Amino acid sequence: MLPVEERGVVMREDFGGELRARRERLGRSLRSGASEIGISASMLSQVETGKLYPSVSTLYQIASFLDVSLDGLLGLSPEEGEG
């Protein structure tokens, strides 16, 4: 994970908030979501608040946890069901 100041890629500004909203829609706590993703609850909290941006491998783990494509997670393509 990279601190926001050192990020080398551009992510949408609402990434963390959207991640939190999706996790909550799944009914998962911060701790259980982090455990399923394979990171600490503290790290997931920092991602959700925009203090850290995840590595590419962690992005794939998050997408798998949320059952979305990586493009969908990053807002690069419309998700299924959106018209």
N, C-alpha and C positions, 0 to 999 in steps of 0.2 A: 504494500500500500504506500502511496506517496502522499506527503502533505500537500495541501492545496497549492502552496506557493511553488512546488516543484513539479507540478503536473506537466506532462509533455503532450497530452491529448486534450482535445476540447470535448467536454461532456455537457449535456444540457443542464442548465442551472437547477432545474427542479428534479434532477435524478434522485437525490436522497429522499425528498418528500414523496416522490412517486413510489420509491422502494418501500418506504414505511407504510404508505397507504395500501399497497399490494399485500404486504406482509400481514397487516391488520385485517384485510378482507379475507385472508386465509385463516384468520383466527389464531395466528401464531404469536407468541410472546417474543420479545427481543431475544431472550435467552434461548428459546427453542429454535427460533429461526437461525440464529448464529450457529448453534450446534449442528443443524442440518446443512448449513452452508460450509461449515468447517473453519469458522473463524470465531474469535472471542466476542462476547456480547458487547464489550467496550468498543471493539473495532467496528462492529455493525452499527452501533450507535453513532460513531464518528462518521461513517459513510452516510448514514441517514441524515445527519445534520450538516453535511457538506464540508466537514473538517478534513476528511481523507477521501481519496478516490481509489477504488479497488484496482488491483492488477488485472490483466486480461484473464488469467486463470481464475481469479475470484469472480470476475464478471460472468464467466461461463457457469460457475457453481451457483451464483445468484440466479441466473436465468433458468437453470435446471430446477432449483428450489421453487421458483415461481411458475414453472411450467410454461415458459415463454421462450421465443427465439431470442438470440442475442440482439438481432436487429430490432425486434419489438421492445426489448428491455431498454435499448439505447434511443428509442424513438426514431429509428431510421426507416421503419416500414410500418404500415398500419397493422394492427393486430387482427386476428380472426374475429369476426363479428362486428367490426367497425365498417361503416358503409360510406 
